[in-house]
Amino acid sequence: MDKKQIKTALISVFHKDGLDELLQKLNAEGVRFLSTGGTQTFIESLGYPCQKVEDVTTYPSILGGRVKTLHPKIFGGILGRRELAEDQQQMAQYEIPEIDLVIVDLYPFEQTVASGASEADIIEKIDIGGISLIRAGAKNFNDVVIIPSKEQYRPLLDLLNAQGACTTLAQRRDFAAAAFGVSSHYDTAIHSWFCK
């Protein structure tokens, strides 16, 4: 069966605009939310329950927010292969939740550079957790839907409206292709800035 049900979504976004309609639909479909910081506050402000990533990892956000989602319980939940008994056994052993949908919108690196910001501010806009989540979700497209930027909110919403919180392998692969395009562009922009 190449169809997969979305049950749990990890949401970590910089831009919140356009997210409310998507959250409304996901909530109506019974999808559980998992998030951190400002995104979690935004989700809860709309009246939806949202579990803190810190409650899953039992580890706080540290180093001024530089390390929030970078934890085996989060990446295990994304990368765990549902069809492999060994992966499933380890996920149960280490209490790793299955994460079926990852929604990310990266720190605005290019906009920060264009604004004439200081080097220190530009460096802080190099996203680490978000880009890692994108790559992990895209790698495991067999089981996970990856939404790598706010430009993909609408395509996911259209899909949800058409068929509920269920995706095909071909759809997940298409989102993965878009995700690697986003990560490639982002890293190219960072590389260009360093080489200027």
Secondary structure, DSSP 8 states (H G I E B T S, - for coil): ---EE--EEEEEES--TTHHHHHHHHHHTT-EEEE-HHHHHHHHHTT---EEHHHHHT---BTTTTBSS-SHHHHHHHH--TT-HHHHHHHHHTT-----EEEEE---HHHHHHTT--HHHHHHTS-SHHHHHHHHHHHTTTT-EEE-SGGGHHHHHHHHHHH-SEE-HHHHHHHHHHHHHHHHHHHHHHHHHHT-
